[in-house]
Amino acid sequence: MKKLILLFLATLSIVSCNDGKKEKEATVETKEETETLISNKTYAEISVKEGGKWEGREYKGGEFKNVDSLSVPENHTDHSWFIRYEGPGWENKNVGYRLYLDWRNAIDIFGKKVDTLVLPYVGQDGFDSYHEEADWGLDILKAGKSMGIGGYGRYMNDTVAHFRNVGNTIATVINTESRSSVEIFYEDWATGKDTIDLEAKLSIFPEGRYTKAELTPSAEIDGLTTGIVKHGPQLIKRQSENGKWAYIATYGAQTLVNENDKLGMAVFYNTDELDKQIEGTDDHLVVFKPTTETITYYFLGAWEQEKDGITTKEDFLSHLDELLKELNSNNTLN
């Protein structure tokens, strides 16, 4: 019996040492991951459920895990609970964005009260907890039936066709020292009588609030469009001195926070690529000429509660005009 007790204690000691070693290793890994994240100036991610199962259009059970690339399942749609905060996200110290990776394909804004990276923690404590105000901030934009801020679709028959009919959608995230990007490939996107492939690249940089959007269609179609969701504030339009770049913008009380909370939104576009700027049902629209060349535009959101942020319409327009001058001189913001 004494020998058995000694053997048990020895085994327990070995197990305890191994558990302690694993715990130490896990702590080191977590610390390294945190230090890496803190050292990044930009960040993009896509996080999906694993370990559960599909029940119709909903994914039940499982835990979120970050992946570098995702081919969207056929049964995934809005509110399937499969992708954390419903799509890829990207951020820098000033602002965060997310794209609904489903038929809506709208782009939303995460308003940030801090100047640190927060996306890895968003939506982890409840699928849509980011709608509730937290220390870091919250989701501040209601996209509804629009494209949100800087989203893209096709203007046709006096409305915007989103991405209801797509053969396959593949999203990839890329993080480097100079930028973070989300690349999305839409295969066999069908609108009206046309079916094309569309490549989209959305990049954010260490400085500034803007995202650089690059759209490359596989065939020429009319009506490829972006815009700003309509929430009441008057549309503002300006053009650079050389006429090569212009922007549309809105500023005012237009967030989900409360009826007085202010947000500025803008889209910068190359006038050579413009077909027309018109008013849609849900969006202020910038419609591009048919092309197979890459279309480049920029969009941004500036929230008044952002740390050291822009808090007046005058300062917002001054900020936009500075960016417009940079585009006027350099034809790029990055």
C-alpha positions as CSV (number, residue, x, y, z in Angstrom):
1,M,0.0,0.0,0.0
2,K,2.8,2.4,0.9
3,K,4.4,1.7,-2.5
4,L,1.1,2.5,-4.2
5,I,0.8,5.8,-2.3
6,L,4.4,6.8,-3.2
7,L,3.7,5.9,-6.9
8,F,0.6,8.0,-6.9
9,L,2.3,11.0,-5.3
10,A,5.2,10.7,-7.9
11,T,2.7,10.6,-10.8
12,L,0.7,13.5,-9.4
13,S,4.0,15.5,-9.1
14,I,4.8,14.8,-12.7
15,V,1.3,15.7,-13.9
16,S,1.4,18.9,-11.8
17,C,4.8,19.8,-13.3
18,N,3.5,19.2,-16.8
19,D,0.4,21.2,-16.2
20,G,2.6,24.0,-14.8
21,K,4.8,23.8,-17.8
22,K,1.8,24.0,-20.2
23,E,0.3,26.9,-18.2
24,K,3.6,28.7,-18.4
25,E,3.9,28.1,-22.1
26,A,0.3,29.3,-22.6
27,T,1.1,32.4,-20.6
28,V,4.2,33.1,-22.7
29,E,2.2,32.6,-26.0
30,T,-0.5,34.9,-24.8
31,K,2.0,37.5,-23.7
32,E,3.8,37.3,-27.1
33,E,0.5,37.6,-29.0
34,T,-0.5,40.6,-26.9
35,E,2.9,42.3,-27.4
36,T,2.8,41.6,-31.1
37,L,-0.7,43.1,-31.3
38,I,0.3,46.2,-29.2
39,S,3.3,46.7,-31.5
40,N,1.1,46.7,-34.6
41,K,-0.2,50.1,-35.8
42,T,-2.9,48.6,-38.0
43,Y,-4.8,45.3,-37.8
44,A,-7.3,43.3,-39.9
45,E,-9.0,40.0,-39.0
46,I,-11.7,37.6,-39.8
47,S,-13.0,35.2,-37.2
48,V,-15.3,32.3,-37.6
49,K,-17.0,29.6,-35.5
50,E,-15.4,26.2,-35.2
51,G,-16.6,23.1,-33.3
52,G,-20.3,23.7,-33.9
53,K,-22.7,22.8,-36.7
54,W,-25.0,24.4,-39.3
55,E,-28.7,24.1,-38.7
56,G,-30.2,25.6,-41.8
57,R,-29.1,29.2,-42.1
58,E,-27.7,29.4,-38.6
59,Y,-24.5,28.1,-37.0
60,K,-25.0,26.7,-33.6
61,G,-22.4,26.2,-30.9
62,G,-18.6,26.3,-31.4
63,E,-16.0,29.0,-30.6
64,F,-14.5,31.8,-32.6
65,K,-11.1,31.3,-34.2
66,N,-9.2,33.8,-36.4
67,V,-8.4,32.6,-39.9
68,D,-6.3,34.1,-42.7
69,S,-8.7,33.3,-45.4
70,L,-12.4,32.2,-45.7
71,S,-14.5,30.8,-48.5
72,V,-17.9,31.8,-47.4
73,P,-20.3,28.8,-46.9
74,E,-23.3,28.7,-49.2
75,N,-25.8,28.8,-46.4
76,H,-24.2,31.8,-44.7
77,T,-26.3,34.9,-44.7
78,D,-27.1,37.9,-42.4
79,H,-27.3,36.9,-38.7
80,S,-26.1,33.4,-39.2
81,W,-23.9,33.8,-36.0
82,F,-21.0,32.2,-37.9
83,I,-18.6,35.1,-38.4
84,R,-17.7,37.3,-35.5
85,Y,-19.3,40.7,-36.0
86,E,-20.6,39.4,-39.3
87,G,-17.5,39.9,-41.5
88,P,-13.9,41.0,-41.7
89,G,-12.7,44.1,-39.7
90,W,-9.8,46.5,-40.0
91,E,-8.6,49.3,-37.8
92,N,-5.9,51.7,-36.8
93,K,-5.6,53.9,-33.7
94,N,-8.3,56.2,-34.8
95,V,-11.2,54.1,-36.1
96,G,-12.4,50.6,-37.0
97,Y,-14.4,49.3,-39.9
98,R,-16.2,46.1,-40.7
99,L,-17.8,44.7,-43.8
100,Y,-20.9,42.5,-43.7
101,L,-19.7,39.4,-45.6
102,D,-23.1,38.5,-46.9
103,W,-25.7,39.8,-49.4
104,R,-25.7,43.2,-47.7
105,N,-22.0,43.9,-48.3
106,A,-22.3,47.2,-46.4
107,I,-19.4,48.8,-44.5
108,D,-20.0,49.8,-40.9
109,I,-18.0,52.0,-38.4
110,F,-16.6,51.0,-35.0
111,G,-16.3,54.3,-33.1
112,K,-13.2,54.1,-30.8
113,K,-12.7,56.1,-27.6
114,V,-9.1,54.6,-27.2
115,D,-6.0,54.8,-29.4
116,T,-5.2,51.1,-29.0
117,L,-6.2,48.1,-31.2
118,V,-9.5,46.6,-30.1
119,L,-10.9,44.3,-32.8
120,P,-9.6,41.0,-31.3
121,Y,-11.9,41.6,-28.3
122,V,-15.0,42.9,-30.1
123,G,-18.0,40.5,-30.1
124,Q,-16.2,37.9,-27.9
125,D,-18.6,38.3,-24.9
126,G,-21.8,38.0,-26.9
127,F,-22.3,38.0,-30.6
128,D,-23.7,41.6,-31.0
129,S,-22.4,43.1,-27.7
130,Y,-20.5,45.7,-29.8
131,H,-23.9,47.5,-30.1
132,E,-23.6,48.4,-26.4
133,E,-21.3,51.2,-25.3
134,A,-18.0,49.9,-23.8
135,D,-14.8,51.5,-22.6
136,W,-13.3,51.0,-26.1
137,G,-16.3,52.4,-28.0
138,L,-19.1,50.7,-30.0
139,D,-20.7,50.2,-33.4
140,I,-21.9,53.7,-34.3
141,L,-23.4,53.5,-37.8
142,K,-26.8,52.1,-38.9
143,A,-26.4,50.8,-42.5
144,G,-29.9,49.5,-43.0
145,K,-30.5,49.0,-46.7
146,S,-27.6,51.2,-47.7
147,M,-24.0,50.4,-48.5
148,G,-22.9,52.1,-45.3
149,I,-19.8,54.1,-45.7
150,G,-17.7,53.3,-48.8
151,G,-19.4,50.0,-49.5
152,Y,-20.0,49.0,-53.2
153,G,-22.7,47.6,-55.4
154,R,-24.3,48.3,-58.7
155,Y,-26.7,51.1,-59.4
156,M,-29.4,49.9,-61.8
157,N,-33.1,50.5,-62.3
158,D,-33.0,53.4,-59.8
159,T,-31.8,51.2,-57.0
160,V,-28.5,49.6,-55.7
161,A,-28.0,45.9,-56.3
162,H,-26.0,44.4,-53.5
163,F,-24.5,40.8,-53.5
164,R,-27.5,38.5,-53.4
165,N,-26.3,36.4,-56.3
166,V,-22.6,35.4,-56.0
167,G,-21.2,32.0,-57.0
168,N,-18.4,32.1,-54.5
169,T,-16.9,34.7,-52.1
170,I,-13.4,34.4,-50.7
171,A,-12.0,36.9,-48.1
172,T,-8.4,37.2,-47.1
173,V,-6.7,39.4,-44.4
174,I,-3.2,40.6,-44.7
175,N,-1.2,42.5,-41.9
176,T,2.1,44.2,-42.6
177,E,4.1,46.9,-40.9
178,S,2.9,49.5,-43.3
179,R,-0.8,48.6,-43.7
180,S,-3.6,46.1,-43.0
181,S,-5.8,44.9,-45.8
182,V,-8.9,42.9,-46.5
183,E,-9.0,41.3,-50.0
184,I,-12.3,39.9,-51.2
185,F,-12.9,38.0,-54.4
186,Y,-16.5,37.7,-55.7
187,E,-16.8,35.0,-58.3
188,D,-19.8,35.1,-60.6
189,W,-21.5,38.2,-59.2
190,A,-24.8,38.3,-61.1
191,T,-26.8,41.6,-61.5
192,G,-29.4,42.1,-64.2
193,K,-28.2,40.3,-67.3
194,D,-24.5,40.5,-66.4
195,T,-22.3,38.2,-64.5
196,I,-18.7,39.2,-63.6
197,D,-15.9,38.6,-61.1
198,L,-15.0,41.5,-58.8
199,E,-11.8,41.9,-56.8
200,A,-12.0,44.3,-53.8
201,K,-9.1,45.5,-51.6
202,L,-9.7,47.6,-48.5
203,S,-6.5,48.9,-46.8
204,I,-6.0,51.0,-43.7
205,F,-2.7,52.7,-42.7
206,P,-1.1,53.8,-39.4
207,E,-2.1,57.4,-39.8
208,G,-5.4,58.9,-40.8
209,R,-9.0,57.7,-40.6
210,Y,-9.4,56.7,-44.2
211,T,-9.6,53.3,-46.0
212,K,-8.2,53.0,-49.5
213,A,-10.7,51.0,-51.6
214,E,-9.6,49.3,-54.9
215,L,-12.2,47.6,-57.1
216,T,-11.2,45.6,-60.2
217,P,-14.1,44.2,-62.3
218,S,-13.4,41.4,-64.7
219,A,-15.7,43.0,-67.4
220,E,-17.1,46.4,-68.1
221,I,-20.5,47.0,-66.6
222,D,-22.2,50.3,-66.0
223,G,-23.4,51.3,-62.5
224,L,-20.6,50.2,-60.3
225,T,-21.0,52.5,-57.3
226,T,-20.1,53.5,-53.8
227,G,-21.5,56.1,-51.4
228,I,-22.6,57.3,-48.0
229,V,-25.7,56.2,-46.2
230,K,-28.4,58.9,-45.9
231,H,-29.1,59.8,-42.3
232,G,-30.3,63.4,-42.6
233,P,-27.3,65.8,-42.7
234,Q,-26.9,67.8,-45.8
235,L,-24.6,66.5,-48.5
236,I,-21.4,68.5,-49.0
237,K,-19.4,68.4,-52.3
238,R,-16.0,69.8,-53.1
239,Q,-13.4,69.4,-55.9
240,S,-9.6,69.8,-55.9
241,E,-7.9,72.7,-57.6
242,N,-6.8,70.7,-60.6
243,G,-10.3,69.0,-60.8
244,K,-8.8,65.5,-60.6
245,W,-10.2,64.6,-57.2
246,A,-13.4,65.4,-55.4
247,Y,-15.3,64.3,-52.3
248,I,-18.9,64.0,-51.0
249,A,-19.4,64.2,-47.3
250,T,-21.9,64.6,-44.5
251,Y,-21.5,65.8,-40.9
252,G,-24.0,65.9,-38.1
253,A,-26.1,63.9,-35.7
254,Q,-26.2,60.5,-37.5
255,T,-25.0,57.7,-35.1
256,L,-26.7,55.0,-33.1
257,V,-25.3,56.4,-29.9
258,N,-27.9,59.1,-29.3
259,E,-29.8,61.8,-31.2
260,N,-27.1,64.4,-30.6
261,D,-23.9,62.3,-31.2
262,K,-22.0,63.6,-34.3
263,L,-20.2,61.8,-37.0
264,G,-18.5,62.9,-40.2
265,M,-18.3,60.7,-43.3
266,A,-16.7,61.2,-46.6
267,V,-15.8,59.5,-49.9
268,F,-13.0,60.8,-52.1
269,Y,-13.0,59.8,-55.8
270,N,-11.0,60.4,-59.0
271,T,-13.1,62.5,-61.3
272,D,-11.7,60.7,-64.4
273,E,-13.4,57.6,-63.1
274,L,-16.7,59.2,-62.3
275,D,-19.8,58.7,-64.4
276,K,-22.2,60.6,-62.2
277,Q,-22.9,61.7,-58.6
278,I,-26.6,61.1,-57.8
279,E,-29.0,60.6,-55.0
280,G,-30.2,57.0,-54.4
281,T,-33.0,55.9,-52.2
282,D,-30.7,55.0,-49.2
283,D,-27.3,56.5,-50.3
284,H,-25.6,59.5,-51.7
285,L,-24.0,57.8,-54.7
286,V,-20.8,58.0,-56.7
287,V,-21.3,56.0,-59.9
288,F,-18.2,55.0,-61.8
289,K,-17.6,54.6,-65.6
290,P,-17.5,51.1,-67.0
291,T,-14.0,49.8,-66.9
292,T,-11.8,46.7,-66.3
293,E,-9.1,48.9,-64.8
294,T,-8.8,49.2,-61.0
295,I,-11.0,51.9,-59.6
296,T,-9.5,53.6,-56.5
297,Y,-11.3,55.7,-53.9
298,Y,-11.0,56.5,-50.3
299,F,-13.6,56.7,-47.5
300,L,-13.5,57.7,-43.8
301,G,-15.5,58.2,-40.7
302,A,-14.6,60.8,-38.0
303,W,-16.5,60.4,-34.7
304,E,-16.7,63.2,-32.2
305,Q,-15.9,60.9,-29.2
306,E,-12.8,59.6,-30.8
307,K,-9.7,60.2,-28.6
308,D,-8.3,63.6,-29.6
309,G,-10.8,63.6,-32.4
310,I,-12.7,66.0,-34.6
311,T,-15.6,67.6,-32.8
312,T,-17.0,70.3,-35.1
313,K,-18.2,70.5,-38.7
314,E,-15.7,73.3,-39.4
315,D,-12.7,71.1,-38.3
316,F,-14.1,68.2,-40.2
317,L,-14.3,70.1,-43.4
318,S,-10.8,71.5,-42.8
319,H,-9.5,68.0,-42.4
320,L,-11.2,66.9,-45.6
321,D,-9.8,69.9,-47.5
322,E,-6.2,69.0,-46.4
323,L,-6.7,65.5,-47.7
324,L,-8.1,66.9,-50.9
325,K,-4.9,69.1,-51.3
326,E,-2.8,66.0,-50.8
327,L,-4.7,64.1,-53.5
328,N,-4.4,67.2,-55.7
329,S,-0.6,67.2,-55.3
330,N,0.2,63.5,-55.1
331,N,-2.8,61.6,-56.5
332,T,-2.7,59.3,-53.5
333,L,-3.0,59.5,-49.7
334,N,-0.5,56.8,-48.9
